[in-house]
Amino acid sequence: MNTLPEHVSAYKKTKLFTSECCPAAFIKEHSTAEGVWGVLHITKGGLVFCDDETGEDTSLTEGEQAVIAPAMRHHLKLEGYAEFFVEFYR
């Protein structure tokens, strides 16, 4: 899993999503823009973060996060209930 660089700062975040109201785009392959980092925060339950570049799937549960590098292709797998949001950095 990637590490957030020290020189970036947060500039926006999504609303709190649940597995019941997850945007369809999140479960299809997508990426952040060039120069934009994302941090996926799991606040309740769990889900699977899928790195479409390496094929690695990582299960995340409450209190865990995934750092998403700029332009990294990825998607989510929802397996049960989850609450989460994404914070963006540049």
C-alpha positions in Angstrom: 0.0 0.0 0.0 1.3 3.5 -0.8 2.3 6.1 1.7 1.1 9.7 1.5 4.0 12.1 0.8 4.8 14.7 3.4 4.6 17.6 1.0 0.9 17.2 0.1 -2.1 18.7 1.9 -5.8 17.9 2.0 -8.1 20.0 -0.1 -11.4 18.2 -0.2 -13.3 15.1 0.8 -16.4 13.2 -0.2 -19.5 12.9 1.9 -19.8 9.7 4.0 -20.9 6.8 1.8 -22.3 3.5 2.8 -22.4 0.2 1.0 -26.1 1.0 0.3 -25.4 4.4 -1.3 -21.9 3.8 -2.9 -21.5 5.6 -6.2 -21.5 3.0 -9.1 -18.2 4.5 -10.3 -16.4 3.4 -7.1 -17.0 -0.3 -7.9 -15.7 0.0 -11.5 -12.1 0.7 -12.4 -11.2 4.4 -12.0 -8.3 6.6 -10.9 -7.5 9.9 -9.3 -6.2 12.7 -11.5 -2.5 13.2 -12.1 -1.0 14.9 -9.1 -3.9 14.0 -6.8 -3.6 11.5 -3.9 -6.6 9.9 -2.2 -7.0 8.4 1.2 -9.9 6.0 1.6 -11.1 6.0 5.2 -13.3 3.1 6.6 -15.4 4.4 9.5 -17.7 1.3 10.0 -17.8 -2.2 8.7 -15.4 -3.2 5.9 -14.7 -3.5 2.2 -12.1 -4.7 -0.2 -9.8 -2.2 -2.0 -8.6 -3.6 -5.3 -5.5 -2.3 -7.0 -6.2 -2.9 -10.7 -2.5 -2.3 -11.6 -1.0 -5.0 -9.4 -4.1 -7.2 -9.0 -3.7 -7.0 -5.2 -6.9 -7.0 -3.1 -6.7 -5.6 0.4 -9.5 -6.1 3.0 -10.0 -3.0 5.1 -12.1 -2.7 8.3 -13.2 0.1 10.6 -10.4 2.5 11.4 -8.2 1.4 8.5 -7.4 3.4 5.4 -5.8 3.0 1.9 -3.6 5.5 0.3 -4.3 5.9 -3.4 -1.4 7.2 -5.6 -2.1 9.7 -8.4 -3.6 8.1 -11.6 -3.6 4.6 -9.9 -6.3 2.4 -11.4 -8.4 0.8 -8.6 -12.0 -0.1 -7.5 -13.9 -1.3 -4.5 -15.6 -4.6 -3.6 -18.4 -4.3 -1.2 -18.9 -7.4 1.0 -21.4 -6.5 3.7 -22.0 -3.2 5.4 -19.5 -0.4 5.2 -19.3 3.4 5.8 -16.4 5.3 4.2 -15.2 8.5 2.6 -12.3 9.6 0.5 -10.1 12.6 1.3 -8.1 14.2 -1.5 -4.6 15.7 -1.3 -2.3 17.6 -3.7 
